[in-house]
Amino acid sequence: MTAANPSAEIRIDQQRIAGGEFYTKLLLALDAGDAPDVIHVGGDRLGELADAGYIAPLDDYLAEWPDWEQYPEPVRAGVTYKGSVWAIPYGLDTRFLYYRRDIFERVGLPRDWTPANVGALLEAARAVKAESPETIPYALYAGTAGDSGTASHGFVPTLFAHGGALQDASGTWIGDAPAIGEALAYYERAWRTDQLVPQEVLTTTKPWTAMREKLGTGELALLFEGGWVYGGWAENDPAGTAENVGYLLYPTSEGGPSFTIGGPGTTWYVSAASERKELAWAYIAAFNNAETVARLNLEDPHPVARTDAAALPEFRENRFLVDATRSLDAARFLPPDANWGKVVGAIQQATGRVATGEASPEEAAERYLEDLRRAVGDENVATG
């Protein structure tokens, strides 16, 4: 990039602060017209940033960028909103159903476990509870403490497993459907009937930190979590992780094709207020070459956005990264909608009510519809 633009000056403002704090500072800078030309922030903010007019669509640049052909259709769709592409991903988010082979073997379950359906998760967790009472059987995020993970790692996969969807074909949020009640009934069985999930998931700050650690150390049997956490376990205990941490796609209620929840991860944007959009795009295009994308995701394990990056020999030597990238073929991406954060709030309330016993699944489903209507507007909610 600098060879083609010798007078260009690149200044990188790397801020070592929490993601939420960084995003707040970024919004203030965007409001003040003092934002950088290139923005590096989560793809889950895409719809909000686009609707606010803070980022520029990239379609014209992509039409002239041959590398865009290396990005598979599900990846492109994950950064497309209202008919335009707004961001370039490099390390994608995917999730796995992690389980401890050593715990499963100890309680009489197969080490190479393949759940026949989503109900088999509860069956396995019940076996762990009965035969290994010192072990946490299952971590299923619920309520506000789980933050966005309550949705992406808890309710949404359970909803999809029961044949549900978040939005209809027109992009309207679905507020009333049988799968919503079925997903909340699953929560009731896990939390109340069988008491398989520890209360700290509801009551502690950032419960995912403890749950990830406990899965890695063999204190937790079953967890649906981000693909990115595997790298930490493998770094701390390479042999033990390879031997004892199994990972699977998420099963459905009827035993149909398993799936995962995908997301664009942290992505690159061009500021709509930039007076140097061509240079901003040139920087993004230069950064996102196949070798750089591959090396970044080797250092911080994520599935890669570019097909040719995944084909590099060093990347292909890492079995988990190959499997994680392959999982994108079965990924259902979270919607890049500006209202997604509000929907997450409604999901947190519904799952929290069931987990605490405040409401039955039927009551929680009714209140979910009410919360959703208040959050995004009646006109944006579909009912059956």
The 8 nearest C-alpha neighbors of each residue, nearest first, counted from 0:
[[1, 3, 2, 285, 4, 282, 281, 5],
 [2, 0, 4, 5, 3, 7, 6, 8],
 [3, 1, 0, 4, 5, 6, 7, 285],
 [2, 4, 0, 1, 5, 6, 7, 281],
 [5, 3, 1, 2, 7, 6, 0, 278],
 [6, 4, 1, 2, 7, 3, 0, 8],
 [7, 5, 4, 8, 1, 3, 2, 9],
 [6, 8, 4, 5, 1, 9, 278, 0],
 [9, 7, 10, 6, 1, 5, 4, 11],
 [10, 8, 11, 7, 282, 1, 279, 278],
 [9, 11, 8, 12, 35, 13, 7, 36],
 [12, 10, 13, 9, 35, 14, 37, 8],
 [11, 13, 14, 10, 35, 15, 9, 38],
 [14, 12, 11, 15, 16, 10, 39, 21],
 [13, 15, 16, 12, 21, 17, 11, 18],
 [16, 14, 13, 17, 21, 18, 12, 20],
 [15, 17, 14, 21, 18, 20, 19, 13],
 [18, 16, 20, 19, 21, 15, 22, 14],
 [17, 19, 21, 20, 22, 16, 40, 23],
 [20, 18, 22, 21, 17, 23, 16, 24],
 [21, 19, 23, 17, 22, 18, 24, 16],
 [20, 22, 18, 24, 19, 23, 25, 17],
 [23, 21, 25, 19, 24, 20, 18, 26],
 [22, 24, 20, 26, 25, 21, 19, 27],
 [25, 23, 21, 27, 22, 26, 28, 20],
 [24, 26, 22, 28, 23, 27, 21, 29],
 [27, 25, 29, 23, 28, 24, 30, 22],
 [28, 26, 30, 24, 25, 29, 31, 23],
 [29, 27, 33, 34, 31, 25, 26, 30],
 [28, 30, 26, 34, 32, 31, 27, 33],
 [31, 29, 27, 28, 32, 26, 33, 34],
 [30, 32, 28, 29, 33, 27, 34, 26],
 [33, 31, 29, 30, 34, 28, 272, 27],
 [34, 32, 28, 31, 29, 35, 30, 27],
 [33, 35, 28, 29, 32, 36, 25, 270],
 [36, 34, 37, 38, 33, 270, 273, 28],
 [35, 37, 273, 270, 279, 269, 38, 34],
 [38, 36, 269, 35, 279, 268, 270, 39],
 [37, 39, 268, 267, 269, 40, 35, 36],
 [38, 40, 267, 266, 268, 37, 265, 41],
 [41, 39, 265, 266, 38, 42, 267, 44],
 [42, 40, 265, 43, 264, 266, 44, 39],
 [41, 43, 44, 45, 263, 266, 265, 264],
 [42, 44, 41, 45, 335, 263, 46, 264],
 [45, 43, 42, 47, 46, 41, 48, 335],
 [44, 46, 42, 48, 43, 47, 335, 49],
 [47, 45, 337, 336, 49, 335, 48, 44],
 [46, 48, 337, 50, 44, 49, 45, 51],
 [49, 47, 51, 45, 53, 46, 50, 44],
 [48, 50, 46, 52, 51, 47, 54, 53],
 [51, 49, 47, 52, 48, 46, 337, 53],
 [52, 50, 48, 49, 53, 47, 54, 46],
 [51, 53, 49, 50, 54, 48, 271, 55],
 [52, 54, 271, 48, 51, 49, 270, 29],
 [55, 53, 271, 270, 49, 269, 52, 48],
 [54, 56, 271, 269, 270, 57, 85, 53],
 [57, 55, 85, 84, 58, 83, 54, 86],
 [56, 58, 60, 85, 84, 59, 61, 55],
 [57, 59, 61, 60, 56, 84, 62, 83],
 [60, 58, 62, 61, 57, 63, 56, 64],
 [61, 59, 62, 57, 63, 58, 64, 280],
 [62, 60, 64, 58, 63, 59, 57, 67],
 [61, 63, 59, 60, 64, 58, 65, 67],
 [62, 64, 61, 60, 65, 59, 67, 58],
 [63, 65, 61, 66, 62, 67, 60, 284],
 [66, 64, 67, 68, 63, 61, 62, 69],
 [65, 67, 68, 64, 69, 70, 288, 61],
 [68, 66, 69, 65, 70, 64, 61, 62],
 [67, 69, 66, 70, 65, 71, 64, 305],
 [70, 68, 305, 67, 306, 66, 71, 307],
 [69, 71, 305, 68, 67, 304, 74, 306],
 [72, 70, 74, 73, 69, 75, 306, 68],
 [71, 73, 75, 74, 76, 70, 77, 68],
 [74, 72, 76, 75, 71, 77, 327, 328],
 [75, 73, 77, 72, 76, 71, 70, 304],
 [76, 74, 72, 77, 73, 78, 79, 71],
 [75, 77, 79, 73, 74, 78, 72, 80],
 [76, 78, 74, 75, 79, 263, 332, 73],
 [79, 77, 76, 75, 84, 86, 85, 80],
 [80, 78, 84, 76, 83, 77, 82, 75],
 [79, 81, 82, 83, 84, 335, 78, 46],
 [82, 80, 83, 79, 84, 46, 336, 49],
 [81, 83, 80, 79, 84, 58, 76, 85],
 [84, 82, 79, 80, 81, 56, 85, 58],
 [83, 85, 79, 57, 78, 56, 58, 86],
 [86, 84, 56, 57, 78, 83, 79, 55],
 [87, 85, 268, 267, 78, 266, 84, 88],
 [86, 88, 267, 266, 89, 268, 85, 78],
 [89, 87, 266, 263, 90, 304, 86, 267],
 [88, 90, 304, 292, 303, 91, 87, 266],
 [91, 89, 303, 301, 302, 304, 264, 296],
 [92, 90, 264, 263, 302, 301, 303, 262],
 [93, 91, 262, 264, 261, 263, 301, 90],
 [92, 94, 261, 226, 260, 225, 262, 91],
 [95, 93, 225, 226, 224, 259, 260, 223],
 [94, 96, 247, 248, 223, 246, 224, 97],
 [95, 97, 223, 247, 246, 222, 248, 249],
 [98, 96, 246, 222, 245, 95, 221, 223],
 [97, 99, 221, 245, 220, 244, 100, 246],
 [100, 98, 244, 220, 102, 101, 243, 245],
 [99, 101, 110, 243, 103, 102, 104, 244],
 [100, 102, 104, 99, 103, 243, 105, 110],
 [103, 101, 105, 99, 104, 100, 220, 106],
 [102, 104, 108, 100, 106, 105, 101, 110],
 [103, 105, 101, 107, 108, 102, 110, 106],
 [104, 106, 102, 103, 107, 101, 108, 131],
 [107, 105, 103, 130, 104, 108, 127, 102],
 [106, 108, 104, 105, 103, 109, 126, 130],
 [107, 109, 103, 104, 106, 110, 112, 105],
 [110, 108, 112, 111, 104, 103, 107, 100],
 [111, 109, 100, 104, 112, 103, 108, 101],
 [112, 110, 109, 113, 100, 245, 108, 103],
 [111, 113, 109, 110, 114, 108, 100, 103],
 [112, 114, 115, 111, 247, 109, 116, 250],
 [115, 113, 119, 116, 112, 120, 250, 117],
 [114, 116, 254, 119, 113, 117, 250, 118],
 [117, 115, 254, 252, 250, 251, 118, 114],
 [116, 118, 252, 250, 251, 119, 120, 160],
 [117, 119, 120, 116, 121, 122, 252, 115],
 [118, 120, 122, 117, 121, 114, 116, 123],
 [121, 119, 123, 118, 122, 117, 124, 114],
 [120, 122, 124, 119, 123, 118, 125, 189],
 [123, 121, 119, 125, 120, 124, 126, 118],
 [122, 124, 126, 120, 125, 121, 119, 127],
 [125, 123, 136, 121, 127, 126, 122, 137],
 [126, 124, 128, 122, 127, 123, 121, 129],
 [127, 125, 123, 129, 124, 128, 130, 122],
 [126, 128, 124, 131, 130, 125, 129, 136],
 [129, 127, 125, 132, 126, 131, 136, 130],
 [130, 128, 126, 127, 131, 132, 125, 106],
 [129, 131, 127, 106, 128, 126, 132, 105],
 [130, 132, 127, 133, 128, 134, 129, 106],
 [133, 131, 128, 134, 129, 130, 127, 135],
 [132, 134, 131, 135, 218, 128, 130, 136],
 [135, 133, 218, 132, 131, 219, 136, 128],
 [134, 136, 219, 137, 218, 220, 133, 197],
 [137, 135, 124, 220, 127, 195, 128, 219],
 [138, 136, 221, 196, 195, 135, 124, 220],
 [137, 139, 196, 222, 140, 221, 210, 197],
 [140, 138, 153, 137, 196, 141, 222, 223],
 [139, 141, 149, 153, 145, 200, 138, 148],
 [142, 140, 149, 350, 351, 145, 347, 201],
 [143, 141, 351, 347, 350, 144, 348, 145],
 [142, 144, 347, 145, 146, 141, 348, 351],
 [145, 143, 146, 142, 201, 204, 205, 203],
 [144, 146, 149, 143, 148, 140, 141, 142],
 [145, 147, 143, 148, 144, 149, 142, 347],
 [148, 146, 149, 150, 151, 145, 343, 340],
 [149, 147, 152, 151, 150, 146, 145, 153],
 [150, 148, 140, 145, 153, 141, 147, 146],
 [149, 151, 154, 148, 153, 155, 147, 152],
 [150, 152, 148, 155, 153, 149, 147, 154],
 [153, 151, 148, 150, 149, 224, 223, 156],
 [154, 152, 149, 140, 150, 139, 151, 155],
 [153, 155, 150, 157, 156, 158, 149, 152],
 [154, 156, 158, 157, 150, 151, 153, 159],
 [157, 155, 159, 158, 154, 160, 153, 152],
 [156, 158, 160, 154, 155, 159, 182, 161],
 [157, 159, 155, 182, 163, 161, 156, 160],
 [160, 158, 163, 156, 162, 161, 157, 164],
 [161, 159, 251, 157, 158, 162, 252, 156],
 [160, 162, 159, 252, 158, 178, 163, 251],
 [163, 161, 159, 160, 178, 158, 164, 251],
 [164, 162, 159, 178, 158, 161, 179, 165],
 [163, 165, 166, 159, 158, 162, 167, 173],
 [164, 166, 173, 172, 163, 167, 155, 174],
 [167, 165, 172, 171, 170, 173, 164, 168],
 [166, 168, 170, 169, 171, 173, 172, 165],
 [169, 167, 170, 166, 171, 172, 164, 165],
 [168, 170, 167, 171, 166, 172, 379, 381],
 [171, 169, 166, 167, 168, 172, 379, 336],
 [172, 170, 379, 166, 167, 169, 380, 381],
 [171, 173, 166, 380, 165, 381, 379, 174],
 [174, 172, 381, 166, 165, 380, 175, 382],
 [175, 173, 368, 382, 381, 380, 172, 371],
 [174, 176, 382, 383, 173, 368, 179, 177],
 [175, 177, 178, 179, 383, 174, 382, 173],
 [176, 178, 180, 179, 181, 175, 163, 383],
 [179, 177, 181, 163, 180, 161, 176, 158],
 [180, 178, 182, 181, 177, 176, 158, 183],
 [179, 181, 183, 178, 177, 182, 364, 360],
 [182, 180, 178, 184, 183, 179, 185, 177],
 [181, 183, 185, 158, 179, 184, 180, 157],
 [182, 184, 186, 360, 180, 185, 181, 179],
 [183, 185, 181, 187, 186, 360, 182, 180],
 [186, 184, 182, 188, 183, 187, 181, 189],
 [187, 185, 183, 189, 184, 188, 190, 182],
 [186, 188, 184, 191, 190, 185, 189, 353],
 [187, 189, 192, 185, 186, 193, 191, 190],
 [190, 188, 186, 195, 187, 193, 194, 191],
 [189, 191, 194, 187, 354, 188, 196, 186],
 [192, 190, 194, 187, 188, 193, 189, 354],
 [191, 193, 188, 194, 187, 190, 189, 195],
 [192, 194, 195, 189, 188, 191, 190, 125],
 [195, 193, 190, 191, 192, 196, 189, 188],
 [194, 196, 189, 193, 136, 137, 190, 124],
 [195, 197, 137, 138, 190, 194, 139, 198],
 [198, 196, 199, 200, 195, 135, 138, 137],
 [199, 197, 200, 201, 202, 196, 203, 190],
 [198, 200, 202, 201, 203, 197, 206, 196],
 [199, 201, 206, 198, 202, 197, 203, 140],
 [202, 200, 199, 198, 144, 142, 203, 141],
 [201, 203, 199, 200, 198, 144, 204, 206],
 [204, 202, 199, 206, 201, 200, 205, 144],
 [203, 205, 206, 144, 202, 145, 200, 201],
 [204, 206, 207, 208, 144, 203, 145, 146],
 [207, 205, 200, 208, 209, 204, 203, 210],
 [206, 208, 210, 205, 209, 211, 145, 200],
 [209, 207, 206, 211, 210, 205, 212, 213],
 [208, 210, 212, 207, 211, 206, 213, 205],
 [211, 209, 207, 213, 212, 208, 214, 206],
 [212, 210, 214, 208, 213, 209, 207, 215],
 [211, 213, 215, 209, 210, 214, 216, 208],
 [214, 212, 218, 216, 210, 219, 215, 211],
 [215, 213, 219, 217, 211, 212, 216, 218],
 [214, 216, 212, 213, 217, 232, 211, 240],
 [217, 215, 213, 214, 218, 212, 219, 232],
 [218, 216, 214, 219, 215, 213, 99, 220],
 [217, 219, 213, 134, 216, 214, 135, 220],
 [220, 218, 214, 135, 213, 217, 134, 136],
 [219, 221, 136, 99, 98, 137, 135, 102],
 [222, 220, 98, 137, 97, 219, 136, 138],
 [223, 221, 97, 138, 96, 224, 137, 98],
 [224, 222, 96, 95, 97, 152, 94, 221],
 [225, 223, 94, 95, 152, 222, 226, 96],
 [226, 224, 94, 227, 228, 93, 95, 92],
 [225, 227, 94, 93, 228, 95, 229, 224],
 [226, 228, 225, 229, 301, 300, 230, 299],
 [229, 227, 230, 231, 226, 225, 232, 211],
 [230, 228, 232, 231, 227, 226, 233, 300],
 [229, 231, 233, 228, 232, 300, 234, 227],
 [232, 230, 234, 233, 229, 228, 235, 227],
 [231, 233, 229, 235, 234, 230, 215, 236],
 [234, 232, 237, 230, 236, 231, 240, 235],
 [233, 235, 231, 232, 236, 237, 230, 229],
 [236, 234, 232, 233, 231, 237, 240, 230],
 [235, 237, 233, 239, 234, 238, 240, 232],
 [238, 236, 233, 240, 239, 234, 241, 235],
 [237, 239, 241, 240, 236, 242, 233, 243],
 [240, 238, 242, 236, 241, 237, 243, 244],
 [241, 239, 244, 243, 237, 242, 233, 238],
 [240, 242, 238, 239, 243, 244, 237, 233],
 [243, 241, 239, 240, 238, 244, 100, 245],
 [242, 244, 100, 240, 99, 101, 239, 241],
 [245, 243, 99, 240, 98, 100, 241, 242],
 [246, 244, 98, 97, 99, 100, 243, 247],
 [245, 247, 97, 96, 95, 98, 244, 248],
 [248, 246, 96, 95, 249, 97, 245, 113],
 [247, 249, 258, 257, 95, 259, 96, 250],
 [248, 250, 258, 257, 259, 96, 247, 251],
 [251, 249, 257, 117, 116, 160, 248, 254],
 [252, 250, 160, 116, 117, 254, 253, 255],
 [251, 253, 116, 117, 161, 160, 254, 118],
 [254, 252, 251, 255, 116, 161, 117, 160],
 [253, 255, 116, 251, 115, 252, 250, 256],
 [254, 256, 253, 251, 257, 250, 252, 116],
 [257, 255, 258, 254, 251, 250, 329, 249],
 [256, 258, 250, 249, 248, 251, 255, 259],
 [259, 257, 329, 249, 248, 330, 256, 250],
 [258, 260, 330, 248, 249, 94, 329, 331],
 [261, 259, 331, 330, 332, 93, 94, 156],
 [262, 260, 332, 93, 330, 92, 331, 259],
 [261, 263, 92, 332, 264, 333, 91, 93],
 [262, 264, 91, 42, 88, 92, 77, 265],
 [265, 263, 91, 92, 42, 262, 41, 90],
 [266, 264, 41, 40, 42, 263, 88, 39],
 [265, 267, 88, 87, 42, 40, 41, 39],
 [266, 268, 39, 87, 86, 38, 88, 283],
 [269, 267, 38, 86, 37, 270, 39, 54],
 [270, 268, 37, 55, 54, 36, 38, 279],
 [271, 269, 54, 36, 273, 272, 55, 37],
 [270, 272, 54, 55, 53, 273, 269, 52],
 [273, 271, 270, 274, 32, 53, 36, 54],
 [274, 272, 36, 270, 275, 271, 276, 35],
 [273, 275, 276, 272, 36, 271, 277, 270],
 [276, 274, 273, 278, 277, 279, 36, 280],
 [275, 277, 279, 278, 273, 274, 280, 269],
 [278, 276, 280, 279, 275, 281, 60, 274],
 [279, 277, 281, 280, 275, 276, 282, 7],
 [280, 278, 276, 282, 277, 281, 37, 36],
 [279, 281, 283, 277, 282, 278, 276, 284],
 [282, 280, 278, 284, 279, 283, 285, 277],
 [281, 283, 285, 279, 280, 284, 286, 278],
 [284, 282, 280, 286, 285, 281, 287, 279],
 [283, 285, 281, 287, 282, 286, 280, 288],
 [286, 284, 282, 283, 287, 0, 281, 288],
 [287, 285, 283, 284, 288, 282, 291, 292],
 [288, 286, 284, 285, 292, 283, 291, 289],
 [287, 289, 291, 290, 286, 285, 292, 284],
 [288, 290, 308, 292, 291, 293, 307, 287],
 [291, 289, 293, 292, 288, 294, 308, 311],
 [292, 290, 294, 293, 288, 289, 295, 287],
 [291, 293, 289, 295, 290, 294, 89, 287],
 [292, 294, 308, 290, 296, 291, 295, 289],
 [295, 293, 297, 291, 296, 292, 290, 298],
 [296, 294, 298, 292, 297, 293, 291, 299],
 [297, 295, 300, 299, 301, 298, 293, 294],
 [296, 298, 294, 300, 295, 299, 293, 314],
 [297, 299, 295, 296, 300, 294, 230, 293],
 [300, 298, 296, 297, 295, 301, 230, 227],
 [301, 299, 296, 297, 227, 230, 298, 320],
 [300, 302, 296, 90, 227, 91, 303, 299],
 [303, 301, 324, 323, 91, 90, 320, 304],
 [304, 302, 90, 305, 89, 91, 301, 309],
 [303, 305, 89, 90, 70, 91, 88, 74],
 [306, 304, 70, 69, 308, 307, 303, 309],
 [305, 307, 309, 69, 308, 70, 310, 304],
 [306, 308, 310, 309, 305, 289, 69, 311],
 [309, 307, 289, 293, 305, 310, 306, 311],
 [308, 310, 306, 307, 311, 314, 303, 293],
 [309, 311, 307, 308, 312, 315, 306, 314],
 [310, 312, 314, 308, 309, 313, 315, 307],
 [313, 311, 315, 314, 310, 316, 309, 317],
 [314, 312, 316, 315, 311, 317, 297, 293],
 [315, 313, 312, 316, 311, 317, 309, 293],
 [314, 316, 312, 317, 313, 321, 311, 310],
 [317, 315, 313, 314, 318, 312, 321, 320],
 [318, 316, 315, 320, 319, 314, 321, 313],
 [317, 319, 321, 320, 316, 322, 315, 314],
 [318, 320, 322, 321, 317, 323, 229, 324],
 [321, 319, 323, 322, 317, 318, 302, 324],
 [320, 322, 318, 324, 319, 323, 315, 325],
 [323, 321, 325, 319, 320, 324, 326, 318],
 [324, 322, 320, 326, 302, 325, 321, 319],
 [323, 325, 302, 321, 326, 322, 327, 320],
 [324, 326, 322, 327, 323, 328, 321, 329],
 [327, 325, 323, 328, 324, 329, 322, 330],
 [326, 328, 330, 329, 325, 324, 261, 323],
 [327, 329, 326, 330, 325, 73, 324, 258],
 [330, 328, 258, 327, 326, 259, 331, 257],
 [331, 329, 259, 327, 261, 260, 328, 258],
 [330, 332, 260, 261, 259, 333, 329, 258],
 [333, 331, 261, 262, 260, 77, 330, 334],
 [332, 334, 262, 261, 335, 331, 260, 77],
 [333, 335, 336, 332, 339, 77, 43, 165],
 [336, 334, 46, 45, 43, 80, 333, 337],
 [337, 335, 46, 334, 338, 339, 47, 45],
 [336, 338, 47, 46, 339, 335, 50, 340],
 [339, 337, 341, 336, 340, 342, 375, 47],
 [338, 340, 342, 336, 341, 337, 343, 334],
 [341, 339, 343, 342, 338, 344, 337, 147],
 [342, 340, 344, 338, 343, 339, 374, 345],
 [341, 343, 339, 345, 344, 340, 346, 338],
 [342, 344, 346, 340, 341, 345, 150, 347],
 [345, 343, 347, 341, 342, 346, 348, 340],
 [344, 346, 342, 348, 347, 343, 370, 371],
 [347, 345, 343, 349, 344, 348, 350, 342],
 [348, 346, 142, 344, 143, 345, 350, 349],
 [347, 349, 351, 345, 346, 350, 142, 352],
 [350, 348, 346, 363, 352, 351, 347, 367],
 [351, 349, 141, 353, 347, 352, 142, 348],
 [352, 350, 142, 354, 348, 141, 353, 349],
 [353, 351, 357, 358, 349, 355, 350, 354],
 [352, 354, 356, 350, 358, 351, 355, 187],
 [355, 353, 351, 190, 356, 352, 350, 187],
 [356, 354, 357, 352, 353, 351, 191, 358],
 [357, 355, 353, 358, 354, 352, 359, 191],
 [356, 358, 352, 355, 353, 359, 354, 351],
 [359, 357, 352, 353, 356, 363, 362, 360],
 [358, 360, 362, 361, 353, 363, 356, 357],
 [359, 361, 363, 183, 184, 362, 180, 364],
 [362, 360, 364, 359, 363, 180, 365, 358],
 [363, 361, 359, 365, 364, 360, 358, 366],
 [362, 364, 360, 366, 349, 365, 361, 358],
 [365, 363, 367, 361, 362, 366, 180, 360],
 [366, 364, 362, 368, 367, 363, 361, 369],
 [365, 367, 369, 363, 368, 364, 370, 362],
 [368, 366, 364, 370, 369, 365, 349, 363],
 [367, 369, 174, 371, 366, 365, 370, 372],
 [368, 370, 366, 372, 367, 371, 373, 365],
 [371, 369, 367, 373, 372, 368, 345, 366],
 [370, 372, 374, 368, 373, 369, 345, 367],
 [373, 371, 377, 376, 369, 374, 370, 375],
 [372, 374, 370, 371, 376, 375, 369, 377],
 [373, 375, 371, 372, 341, 376, 370, 342],
 [374, 376, 372, 373, 371, 379, 338, 341],
 [377, 375, 372, 378, 379, 373, 374, 380],
 [378, 376, 372, 379, 380, 375, 373, 371],
 [377, 379, 376, 380, 381, 372, 375, 171],
 [380, 378, 171, 377, 376, 172, 375, 381],
 [381, 379, 172, 377, 171, 378, 173, 174],
 [382, 380, 173, 174, 172, 171, 379, 383],
 [383, 381, 175, 174, 173, 380, 176, 368],
 [382, 175, 176, 381, 174, 173, 177, 380]]
